[in-house]
């Protein structure tokens, strides 16, 4: 067998966070998105105060790159370039509407109107929240912000528009090349490899990164190291107790084997952040990406895979919008949403 057709694994019999033995939750899972080789088992922590989900076995650090060979592409051509500009303009106005940043002097009212509508529309509102990284304006003004796992730099451009001095870290070399081509300060590799000095940044953010790393404690320690005293951490990750996980089970999109090595609960994420030294720790769930997860999870259950960007048909699309609205209301009443948002202070 060609070595490239297999991913070497290592056992992970106990919870990576609390070392409690786990029970099998799902097994014989395949990569439903990008066709990486292998079948995978998800375990659930038996501790009532943890409840995290993880892969056992999981890809080794040396071989995990094979799971990303056909992963997201990063480009800026045709319609995507136009969409990018529109999203950037709307996000700029949305930050003014929702987070207190100064309004722009755009002569056209279009982005401002869309931003005002987005601030009241579930799903779109949560997506724009993520693009601006939940970062409110302050009387002291902005400072230096680092986005870990910044991709091709879309959020970095938006955050720079808001006044932040931005830097990024990204492991995908093609994404780094695109981001640098846009004039952004983006470092290739992991945060630990980027060479930032201690106490460098006012804010460190990451979106859907911590679930991919082999050592989440080290990831948070590195994030804390580069923060200035009083600096703020923001980390977004899938929720291991999401409502749609209960609805779709093994077909739930954010399980994403073999790339998602560990999925947190609110309790386990808060415990880890406190363990590595953060204070003023808070974790809440959001209803972002409900419609996408409903569509993709339904397609995975039907077809065994999901292809990004495909039209699901009007009935499924409408069902997904209804699910988005329902979950947005439920989360405001205390139900578990699709994503966790961790905030903390050094």
C-alpha positions in Angstrom: 0.0 0.0 0.0 1.2 3.5 -0.8 2.1 5.3 2.4 0.3 8.4 1.1 -2.9 6.3 1.2 -2.8 6.0 4.9 -2.6 8.3 7.9 -0.5 7.0 10.8 -2.3 7.2 14.1 -1.6 7.2 17.8 -3.8 6.0 20.7 -5.7 8.5 22.8 -7.6 6.3 25.2 -8.4 8.9 27.8 -9.7 12.4 27.6 -6.9 14.8 26.5 -8.2 17.4 29.0 -8.9 15.5 32.2 -7.5 12.0 31.5 -10.8 10.4 32.3 -11.6 7.2 30.3 -14.1 7.7 27.6 -16.9 5.8 26.0 -17.4 5.3 22.2 -19.9 7.8 20.9 -19.5 7.3 17.1 -17.3 4.9 15.1 -16.5 3.9 11.6 -16.6 7.6 10.5 -14.9 8.7 7.3 -13.9 12.1 6.0 -17.1 13.4 4.6 -15.7 16.6 3.2 -12.3 16.2 1.6 -11.7 12.5 1.3 -8.8 11.9 3.6 -8.1 8.2 4.1 -9.1 6.2 7.2 -12.0 5.4 9.4 -12.3 7.1 12.8 -13.8 6.7 16.2 -15.1 9.6 18.4 -15.1 9.0 22.2 -16.9 11.0 24.9 -15.4 11.9 28.3 -17.3 10.1 31.1 -16.7 13.0 33.5 -19.8 14.9 34.2 -17.8 18.1 34.6 -16.0 17.7 31.2 -17.9 15.8 28.6 -15.5 16.6 25.7 -15.4 14.5 22.5 -12.1 13.3 20.9 -10.6 11.0 18.3 -9.2 7.7 19.5 -6.9 6.9 17.8 -5.9 10.3 16.3 -3.5 11.2 13.4 0.1 11.6 14.6 1.6 15.0 14.4 3.9 13.9 11.6 1.0 12.6 9.5 -1.9 14.9 10.3 -1.0 17.1 7.2 -2.4 14.3 5.0 -5.8 15.2 6.3 -5.5 18.7 4.8 -4.3 17.9 1.3 -7.6 18.8 -0.3 -8.7 21.3 2.4 -10.0 24.8 1.8 -8.5 26.7 -1.2 -7.8 30.4 -0.9 -8.3 32.6 -3.9 -9.4 36.0 -4.9 -10.8 35.8 -8.4 -14.0 36.7 -10.1 -17.1 36.8 -7.9 -15.2 35.9 -4.8 -13.3 39.2 -5.0 -16.5 41.2 -5.4 -18.1 39.3 -2.5 -15.0 39.9 -0.4 -15.3 43.6 -0.9 -19.0 43.7 -0.1 -18.5 41.7 3.1 -15.6 43.9 4.1 -17.8 47.1 3.7 -20.8 45.6 5.5 -18.6 44.3 8.4 -17.1 47.8 8.8 -20.5 49.3 9.1 -21.8 46.5 11.3 -18.9 47.1 13.8 -20.2 50.7 14.1 -23.8 49.6 14.6 -23.1 46.8 17.1 -19.7 47.4 18.7 -19.3 51.2 18.9 -16.7 51.8 16.3 -16.9 55.1 14.4 -19.1 55.0 11.3 -17.2 55.2 8.0 -17.7 58.1 5.6 -18.9 55.9 2.8 -21.1 58.0 0.4 -23.3 55.1 -0.5 -25.9 54.0 2.1 -26.0 50.3 0.9 -23.5 48.8 3.3 -24.9 50.8 6.2 -28.4 49.6 5.5 -27.3 46.0 5.1 -25.3 46.2 8.4 -28.3 47.6 10.2 -30.5 44.8 8.9 -27.8 42.2 9.7 -27.7 43.4 13.3 -31.2 42.1 13.7 -31.1 39.0 11.5 -30.0 35.7 13.2 -27.3 33.8 11.4 -26.0 36.8 9.5 -25.5 38.7 12.7 -23.5 35.9 14.3 -21.3 35.5 11.2 -20.5 39.3 11.2 -19.8 39.0 14.9 -17.1 36.4 14.1 -15.6 38.4 11.3 -15.0 41.4 13.6 -13.9 38.9 16.3 -16.4 40.2 18.9 -14.0 43.1 19.5 -15.6 46.2 20.9 -14.2 49.7 20.5 -12.7 51.2 23.7 -12.0 54.7 24.8 -8.3 54.0 24.8 -8.4 53.1 21.1 -7.2 50.0 19.4 -3.8 48.4 19.6 -2.1 45.3 18.2 -4.2 42.2 17.4 -3.0 38.8 16.4 -5.3 36.3 14.6 -4.1 32.7 14.9 -5.2 30.6 12.0 -6.0 33.6 9.9 -6.4 31.8 6.6 -6.1 34.2 3.6 -6.6 37.2 5.8 -10.3 38.2 5.3 -10.8 39.0 9.0 -7.4 40.7 9.2 -8.4 43.1 6.5 -11.7 43.9 8.3 -10.0 44.3 11.7 -7.4 46.6 10.1 -10.3 48.7 8.7 -11.4 49.1 12.3 -8.1 50.5 13.4 -6.2 47.5 14.7 -2.6 46.9 13.9 -3.0 43.4 12.7 -0.7 40.3 12.4 -1.6 36.7 11.6 -0.3 33.2 11.9 -1.3 30.4 9.4 0.0 26.9 8.8 -1.3 26.7 5.1 1.4 28.1 2.9 -1.0 28.9 0.0 -3.1 31.0 2.4 -0.1 32.7 3.7 1.0 33.6 0.2 -2.4 35.1 -0.6 -2.5 37.1 2.6 1.0 38.5 2.1 0.0 39.4 -1.4 -2.7 41.6 0.1 0.0 43.4 2.2 -0.8 41.7 5.4 1.7 40.7 8.1 1.2 36.9 8.2 3.7 34.4 9.6 3.8 30.8 8.3 3.6 28.0 10.9 2.2 27.6 14.3 2.0 30.3 17.0 5.0 28.8 18.8 7.0 28.9 15.6 6.2 32.5 14.7 8.8 34.0 17.0 6.7 36.7 18.6 8.1 38.2 21.8 6.3 37.9 25.1 3.8 40.6 25.9 3.4 41.8 22.3 -0.4 41.9 21.6 -3.4 43.6 23.1 -5.8 41.0 21.7 -5.2 37.4 20.4 -8.0 35.7 18.5 -8.6 32.4 16.9 -11.6 30.9 15.1 -11.9 27.1 14.7 -8.3 26.4 15.4 -8.0 24.9 18.9 -10.0 21.8 17.9 -7.3 21.0 15.3 -4.2 21.1 17.6 -2.6 18.1 19.4 -1.9 20.1 22.6 -4.7 22.7 23.3 -3.1 23.6 26.6 0.1 24.6 24.9 -1.9 26.5 22.3 -3.6 28.6 25.0 -0.3 29.0 26.9 1.4 30.4 23.7 -1.6 32.7 23.2 -1.2 34.0 26.8 2.5 34.4 26.5 2.3 36.8 23.6 -0.5 38.9 25.2 0.3 42.0 27.2 -0.8 42.0 30.9 -4.4 42.8 30.8 -4.7 41.7 27.1 -7.7 39.8 25.9 -8.1 36.4 24.4 -10.9 35.4 22.1 -11.3 31.8 20.9 -14.2 30.3 18.9 -14.7 26.5 18.5 -17.5 24.0 17.9 -19.6 23.0 20.9 -19.6 19.3 21.9 -23.1 19.8 23.3 -24.6 21.6 20.3 -28.3 21.1 19.6 -27.6 20.0 16.1 -25.3 17.3 17.3 -28.2 15.8 19.2 -30.3 16.1 16.1 -27.8 14.7 13.5 -25.5 12.5 15.6 -22.7 11.0 13.6 -23.6 13.1 10.5 -23.0 16.4 12.3 -20.7 18.5 10.2 -18.4 19.9 12.9 -17.3 16.4 14.0 -15.1 16.6 10.8 -12.9 13.6 11.3 -9.9 13.3 11.1 -9.2 17.1 11.4 -11.1 17.9 14.5 -9.1 16.1 17.2 -11.0 17.5 20.2 -14.4 19.2 20.7 -15.0 21.1 24.0 -17.9 21.6 26.2 -18.3 25.0 27.8 -17.2 23.6 31.1 -14.1 21.9 29.7 -13.0 25.0 27.7 -13.4 27.2 30.8 -11.5 24.8 33.0 -8.6 24.6 30.5 -8.3 28.4 30.2 -8.2 28.8 34.0 -5.7 26.0 34.3 -3.2 27.8 32.0 -3.5 31.0 34.0 -6.2 33.2 32.3 -8.5 35.2 34.5 -12.0 36.7 33.9 -12.8 33.6 31.9 -16.2 33.4 30.2 -17.6 30.9 27.8 -20.9 31.2 26.0 -22.5 29.5 23.0 -23.8 31.1 19.8 -26.2 30.2 17.0 -23.7 30.9 14.3 -23.6 28.6 11.2 -26.8 26.7 12.2 -28.2 26.9 8.6 -24.9 25.6 7.1 -24.6 22.8 9.6 -28.2 21.8 9.1 -27.7 21.6 5.3 -24.3 19.9 5.4 -25.3 17.4 8.1 -28.5 16.5 6.2 -26.4 15.9 3.1 -23.9 13.8 4.9 -26.7 11.6 6.3 -28.2 11.2 2.8 -25.1 10.9 0.6 -22.3 10.2 2.9 -20.5 13.4 2.0 -21.0 17.1 1.6 -19.5 19.4 -1.1 -19.0 23.0 -0.2 -21.0 25.6 -2.1 -23.6 23.3 -3.6 -27.2 24.4 -3.8 -29.2 22.1 -1.4 -32.6 22.7 -3.0 -35.3 25.0 -1.8 -37.0 22.6 0.7 -33.7 21.9 2.6 -32.6 25.6 2.4 -35.9 26.7 3.9 -35.7 24.1 6.6 -32.2 25.3 7.4 -33.4 28.9 7.8 -36.2 27.9 10.1 -33.7 25.9 12.2 -31.4 28.9 12.3 -34.3 31.1 13.6 -35.3 28.5 16.2 -31.9 28.0 17.5 -31.2 31.7 17.7 -34.2 32.1 20.0 -33.3 29.0 22.0 -29.7 30.1 22.7 -31.0 33.4 24.1 -33.0 31.3 26.5 -30.0 29.3 27.6 -29.9 26.4 25.2 -26.6 25.1 23.8 -25.7 26.6 20.4 -23.3 25.4 17.6 -20.2 27.3 18.7 -18.5 28.3 21.9 -16.9 31.7 22.4 -14.2 31.9 25.0 -13.1 35.2 26.3 -10.4 35.7 28.9 -7.8 38.2 30.2 -4.1 37.7 30.9 
